[in-house]
Amino acid sequence: MKNFEGDTALHEAVRHNGFEIVKLLIHEDSNLASVLNGYGESPLFMAVDRCFYEIALLILNATAPNNCSFDGRNGMNFLHAAVIRAPIPKFVHEVFFKFSSSSMLEKADDDFG
């Protein structure tokens, strides 16, 4: 279910940095990671945008790539947010190691070019 802003329970758990709740929700239904809210934000994007890297890694490691949306607002994805938020090196290393052969890492234009 979504609330009036399009958020699921997973979006809310991420918003409030609820690691254990995120873990429980992902375990129960990993498809929640593919749902965008009313602003076009995935739970993964929200976690990175808020610098909750432990939650972001949990989502990435607990879901298959096709069960996890990378999308964010204004045409961005979670990698845009990681660069903007001056990410923790371990997070960046793990993401690039996991997705080095993925088309997700190809150049993508956002609303800022």
Stockholm file with secondary structure:
# STOCKHOLM 1.0

chainA/1-113         MKNFEGDTALHEAVRHNGFEIVKLLIHEDSNLASVLNGYGESPLFMAVDRCFYEIALLILNATAPNNCSFDGRNGMNFLHAAVIRAPIPKFVHEVFFKFSSSSMLEKADDDFG
#=GR chainA/1-113 SS CCCTTSCCHHHHHHHTTCHHHHHHHHHHCGGGGGCCCTTSCCHHHHHHHTTCHHHHHHHHHHSCGGGSCCBCGGGCBHHHHHHHTCCCHHHHHHHHHHHTTSGGGSCCCCTTC
#=GC SS_cons         CCCTTSCCHHHHHHHTTCHHHHHHHHHHCGGGGGCCCTTSCCHHHHHHHTTCHHHHHHHHHHSCGGGSCCBCGGGCBHHHHHHHTCCCHHHHHHHHHHHTTSGGGSCCCCTTC
//
